Amino acid sequence: MTERVETLVSVAEPPLSDDLLPIREVVRQTGVNPVTLRAWERRYGLIQPYRTEGGHRLYTQEDIATIRDIMTWTERGVTVSKVGSLLARRKEEAAGSSASAAEESSSDQSQSVQWQAGIRKALQGFDEVRLEQLYGQVFATYPLQMAFEDILLPVWREGLGDSAFGQLSQWLFYDAFLRSRVIQRLQLLRRDDAGEVLLAALPDQCRELELLVHGLLLGGDSSHISILPVGQPLEELPVVCQAIKPRALILLATVPPTQAQLRQLFKLAISVDCPLALAGVGAELAEEQLQGSPVASLGAHTRLMRDRLRQLIEGHLDT
């Protein structure tokens, strides 16, 4: 009997680490109250903290990042019950990436953490020279998508949910830096003979940097994407398309469109003289609702979005 109790205790005991945080520290860093954290754990299974022998919860930095992701999605109108599918999709993407280079996955993850730590240090000192150096080194080391999704944007997303004094100033500094660099890349990749594809965002769904990065990823090595400002009214897009005559109109959806937005999109598709499609996580989650409609879905994965965009322009993508 004694041996069995000792075994159970050893299984329940979390690994020893200075990185494990008590719930009060998680509340301080994220602003989410303990009742909500427990609900996300028990009712929805969104986070799984370690438990001490005494039943106390301990959270990892990965848990903190997950909590901030949940906050971001719920603030944009995604119900908590749907957040689980978004988290699962992100884990599948990470698993797929590691499967392609399993022997390097732990090393890559460790290097990503080091890059992110260097960026945070530069932000703390508002050191643009050092930030520029790190930015250049990241792109010299990693492909475009990995540089943004694994290193640069995770640090940016952390600042969205950090209410500690001074953090907003650091986030604004970083946000302005990244926006200017992405715009610069878009301009350098611009090709006048590539044909015009317009990219806009569904209202109140994303920030400018997210829209710019999606434009960069969609355009690839020779951008043919023209990005409309965040806040572009959907009802005025026919006027814009009539003047520019794009080959396609893409709308970024970071969360699934509402029924009212879907009706507006179906009406918009009839009003413009070019193919209309949704791209992003919201497009992926709304694919069933878009089937058989005049609005296509490009999905959320970079390679898939590019392939479907090409098919859309060529008239080969079924809606």
LINVENTA-V580178 format. One record per pair of residues at least 6 apart in sequence whose ideal C-beta (glycine too) atoms are under 8 Angstrom apart, sorted by sequence separation. I is the first residue (numbers start at 1). GAP is how many residues later the second one is. D is the distance in Angstrom with one decimal. If there is no record, write none. Layout:
I GAP D
I GAP D
This chain:
14 6 6.2
26 6 7.4
27 6 6.4
40 6 4.4
41 6 5.3
51 6 6.3
52 6 6.4
74 6 6.2
122 6 8.0
141 6 7.9
162 6 7.9
219 6 4.3
277 6 7.6
290 6 7.1
298 6 7.1
299 6 5.8
311 6 3.9
27 7 6.2
40 7 5.6
41 7 6.8
50 7 7.2
51 7 7.5
98 7 3.7
101 7 7.4
216 7 7.0
218 7 5.5
269 7 4.3
283 7 7.5
290 7 5.0
298 7 4.4
21 8 7.8
41 8 6.7
49 8 4.2
50 8 4.5
78 8 7.1
97 8 7.6
122 8 4.3
123 8 7.1
139 8 5.3
142 8 7.2
159 8 6.1
215 8 7.3
232 8 7.6
241 8 6.0
257 8 6.6
268 8 6.3
278 8 6.9
49 9 5.8
50 9 7.7
74 9 6.8
121 9 7.8
122 9 4.3
138 9 5.0
142 9 7.0
159 9 7.6
162 9 7.2
201 9 7.9
216 9 7.8
299 9 6.4
308 9 5.6
27 10 7.5
37 10 7.2
49 10 4.8
50 10 7.7
70 10 7.3
73 10 5.2
201 10 5.0
215 10 4.5
287 10 4.8
298 10 4.5
23 11 5.6
26 11 6.7
49 11 7.9
159 11 6.5
160 11 7.1
200 11 7.9
265 11 7.1
286 11 7.0
297 11 7.6
298 11 5.8
47 12 7.5
118 12 7.9
119 12 6.8
122 12 6.2
159 12 3.1
199 12 7.0
215 12 4.5
228 12 7.0
237 12 6.7
278 12 6.9
287 12 7.6
296 12 7.2
70 13 5.4
73 13 6.1
138 13 5.5
265 13 7.5
284 13 7.0
23 14 6.6
49 14 6.0
69 14 7.9
138 14 6.8
251 14 7.3
283 14 4.6
298 14 7.3
48 15 7.9
119 15 5.7
156 15 7.4
159 15 6.5
199 15 6.9
212 15 6.3
283 15 6.1
284 15 5.1
41 16 7.9
47 16 5.2
118 16 5.3
159 16 7.7
199 16 5.0
211 16 6.1
283 16 6.3
284 16 4.3
296 16 5.7
69 17 7.7
70 17 7.8
135 17 7.6
234 17 7.9
278 17 6.2
283 17 6.6
69 18 7.0
156 18 6.1
226 18 7.4
276 18 6.8
277 18 6.5
278 18 7.4
279 18 7.9
47 19 5.6
115 19 6.8
155 19 7.0
156 19 6.6
199 19 6.7
211 19 5.9
276 19 5.4
277 19 3.9
278 19 5.5
279 19 4.1
281 19 4.8
37 20 8.0
46 20 6.8
47 20 6.5
226 20 7.4
276 20 7.1
277 20 6.6
278 20 6.8
279 20 7.3
280 20 5.6
66 21 6.6
69 21 7.7
197 21 7.7
208 21 7.7
257 21 7.3
275 21 6.6
277 21 5.1
279 21 7.4
296 21 5.4
156 22 6.5
208 22 4.9
296 22 8.0
115 23 5.9
207 23 6.9
249 23 5.8
296 23 4.5
46 24 6.0
206 24 7.0
262 24 7.6
269 24 7.6
270 24 6.5
295 24 6.6
225 25 8.0
249 25 5.5
251 25 7.3
253 25 4.9
257 25 6.3
269 25 3.7
294 25 6.3
23 26 7.8
152 26 6.5
186 26 7.0
199 26 5.2
248 26 5.5
249 26 7.2
250 26 7.9
251 26 7.4
252 26 7.8
253 26 7.1
254 26 5.3
255 26 7.0
256 26 4.8
269 26 5.3
279 26 5.4
293 26 6.2
40 27 7.6
182 27 6.9
189 27 7.8
197 27 5.6
198 27 7.9
199 27 7.0
200 27 7.6
247 27 6.2
248 27 4.8
249 27 5.0
250 27 5.4
251 27 5.4
252 27 5.7
253 27 4.8
254 27 5.8
255 27 4.7
262 27 6.2
266 27 5.8
292 27 7.2
194 28 5.9
196 28 6.8
197 28 5.3
198 28 5.5
199 28 5.0
200 28 4.2
203 28 7.4
245 28 7.3
246 28 5.3
247 28 7.9
248 28 7.6
249 28 7.5
250 28 7.6
251 28 7.2
252 28 4.9
253 28 7.3
254 28 5.5
262 28 8.0
266 28 6.0
291 28 7.6
179 29 6.0
183 29 6.5
186 29 6.4
194 29 7.3
195 29 5.4
197 29 6.9
198 29 8.0
199 29 6.8
201 29 5.6
235 29 7.7
245 29 7.6
248 29 6.7
250 29 5.3
253 29 3.0
256 29 4.5
257 29 5.9
266 29 6.4
290 29 7.0
20 30 6.4
37 30 7.3
40 30 6.5
179 30 5.3
182 30 4.4
186 30 5.9
189 30 6.3
194 30 3.3
196 30 5.7
198 30 6.2
203 30 7.6
234 30 5.8
238 30 7.2
253 30 5.0
255 30 7.7
256 30 4.5
265 30 5.1
279 30 7.9
178 31 5.6
182 31 6.0
185 31 6.0
191 31 4.9
201 31 7.2
203 31 6.8
234 31 7.6
237 31 6.2
241 31 4.5
242 31 7.3
262 31 7.9
277 31 7.4
119 32 7.6
123 32 7.7
175 32 7.7
189 32 6.8
191 32 6.9
200 32 4.6
202 32 7.6
218 32 7.1
241 32 6.6
277 32 7.4
23 33 7.7
26 33 4.9
119 33 7.5
179 33 6.3
186 33 7.2
189 33 5.9
190 33 5.6
191 33 6.3
235 33 7.9
238 33 4.3
241 33 6.0
253 33 7.1
256 33 7.8
262 33 8.0
22 34 6.8
23 34 5.1
25 34 7.9
30 34 6.7
46 34 7.5
175 34 6.0
182 34 5.8
189 34 4.0
234 34 6.0
237 34 7.9
238 34 5.4
15 35 7.6
22 35 7.4
29 35 6.2
32 35 6.0
116 35 6.1
120 35 6.3
237 35 6.5
277 35 5.6
14 36 3.3
22 36 6.4
23 36 7.0
44 36 5.7
115 36 4.8
119 36 5.1
14 37 7.0
21 37 6.6
22 37 7.8
26 37 7.3
30 37 5.1
44 37 6.8
46 37 6.2
186 37 5.6
200 37 6.8
275 37 5.0
14 38 6.6
20 38 4.1
21 38 4.9
26 38 6.5
30 38 6.4
46 38 6.1
112 38 5.1
116 38 6.4
214 38 5.3
275 38 7.2
12 39 5.8
13 39 7.0
20 39 6.9
21 39 7.6
32 39 6.8
44 39 7.4
45 39 6.9
112 39 5.4
116 39 5.2
186 39 7.4
12 40 7.8
13 40 6.0
20 40 6.3
21 40 8.0
40 40 7.0
44 40 6.0
275 40 7.7
277 40 7.8
12 41 6.2
19 41 6.2
26 41 7.0
30 41 6.9
46 41 6.4
186 41 7.3
211 41 5.7
19 42 5.9
108 42 7.8
135 42 7.8
198 42 7.1
210 42 7.4
275 42 7.7
17 43 8.0
21 43 7.4
126 43 7.9
131 43 7.6
198 43 6.9
9 44 5.6
14 44 5.5
126 44 7.3
210 44 6.7
128 45 7.9
124 46 6.7
131 46 6.0
135 46 6.3
198 46 6.6
206 46 6.0
123 47 4.5
126 47 5.6
205 47 7.1
196 48 6.0
198 48 4.5
205 48 6.2
206 48 4.8
250 48 6.8
97 49 7.9
128 49 6.7
196 49 7.4
197 49 5.8
200 49 7.4
202 49 5.5
205 49 4.8
123 50 6.4
196 50 4.4
197 50 5.7
198 50 7.4
200 50 7.5
201 50 6.8
202 50 6.7
205 50 6.1
123 51 5.4
196 51 6.0
197 51 4.9
198 51 5.0
199 51 4.8
200 51 5.6
201 51 4.6
202 51 5.1
195 52 4.9
197 52 7.8
198 52 6.8
199 52 7.8
200 52 7.1
202 52 7.9
156 53 6.8
197 53 6.4
199 53 6.6
119 55 7.7
202 55 6.2
202 59 6.5
250 59 7.1
153 60 7.1
218 61 7.0
248 61 6.8
248 64 5.5
148 65 5.5
214 65 6.6
248 65 5.4
214 66 6.7
247 66 5.1
148 68 8.0
148 69 7.4
144 72 7.0
145 72 6.0
144 73 6.8
202 76 8.0
205 77 7.0
199 80 7.9
202 80 7.3
218 84 7.8
72 85 6.7
217 85 4.8
220 86 6.0
218 87 5.8
69 88 7.2
72 88 6.0
217 88 7.3
218 88 6.4
65 89 6.9
68 89 6.3
71 89 8.0
72 89 6.9
68 90 6.3
71 90 5.1
218 91 6.3
65 92 7.8
68 92 6.9
65 93 7.2
68 93 4.1
67 94 7.8
197 112 7.1
197 116 7.3
195 118 7.5
76 128 7.7
76 129 6.2
31 130 7.2
30 131 6.0
31 132 5.5
29 133 7.2
29 135 7.6
145 157 5.0
82 174 7.5
78 177 4.7
76 178 6.4
77 178 5.7
78 178 7.4
76 179 4.8
77 181 7.7
73 182 6.6
89 192 7.3
86 195 6.3
89 195 7.4
86 199 7.6
85 200 6.9
82 203 7.2
93 208 7.4
89 211 7.5
